[in-house]
Amino acid sequence: MSASISGELLDLFAEPALGVVSYTTVAGQIVPFPVWVDYDGTHLLASSPMGSKKGRALRVRPQVGVVIVSAKTP
């Protein structure tokens, strides 16, 4: 499943954006972690090394929740 980002939210990516990405484990536990996020016009990009535990978990269960913190309008 994919979702689109509305035009009114695109200004969040005019500056470096700090976000919190959350996913669920196999056991159903919610795991939030802070990351830098960006938007390439099609995809929301989050920094996570390919071999990291969270990187592996996101490839298995790509359904996530994302919160982006704006320094201009917190």
JOKA-V463615 format. One record per residue. N is the residue number from 1. RES is the residue in one letter. PSI is psi in degrees with one decimal (* if undefined). Layout:
BEGIN
n = <N & N>
res = <RES & RES>
psi = <PSI & PSI>
END
This chain:
BEGIN
n = <1 & 2 & 3 & 4 & 5 & 6 & 7 & 8 & 9 & 10 & 11 & 12 & 13 & 14 & 15 & 16 & 17 & 18 & 19 & 20 & 21 & 22 & 23 & 24 & 25 & 26 & 27 & 28 & 29 & 30 & 31 & 32 & 33 & 34 & 35 & 36 & 37 & 38 & 39 & 40 & 41 & 42 & 43 & 44 & 45 & 46 & 47 & 48 & 49 & 50 & 51 & 52 & 53 & 54 & 55 & 56 & 57 & 58 & 59 & 60 & 61 & 62 & 63 & 64 & 65 & 66 & 67 & 68 & 69 & 70 & 71 & 72 & 73 & 74>
res = <M & S & A & S & I & S & G & E & L & L & D & L & F & A & E & P & A & L & G & V & V & S & Y & T & T & V & A & G & Q & I & V & P & F & P & V & W & V & D & Y & D & G & T & H & L & L & A & S & S & P & M & G & S & K & K & G & R & A & L & R & V & R & P & Q & V & G & V & V & I & V & S & A & K & T & P>
psi = <136.1 & 158.5 & 155.5 & 159.5 & 125.9 & 151.8 & -32.7 & -15.2 & -8.5 & -25.4 & -18.0 & -25.4 & 8.0 & -17.7 & 164.5 & 130.9 & 125.0 & 130.9 & 170.1 & 119.3 & 133.8 & 139.3 & 168.9 & 143.5 & 173.1 & -34.2 & -2.7 & 4.6 & 136.5 & 129.0 & 107.4 & 146.3 & 141.5 & 139.6 & 158.0 & 135.4 & 153.0 & 168.1 & 126.4 & 13.1 & -19.5 & -42.9 & 146.4 & 125.7 & 134.6 & 141.1 & 119.4 & 120.4 & 141.5 & -41.6 & 1.9 & 161.3 & -45.2 & -35.0 & -43.3 & -42.7 & -39.2 & -30.6 & -32.0 & -43.3 & 86.5 & 0.0 & 119.6 & 164.5 & 142.7 & 132.7 & 129.6 & 132.1 & 124.0 & 130.8 & -24.9 & -43.5 & 78.9 & *>
END
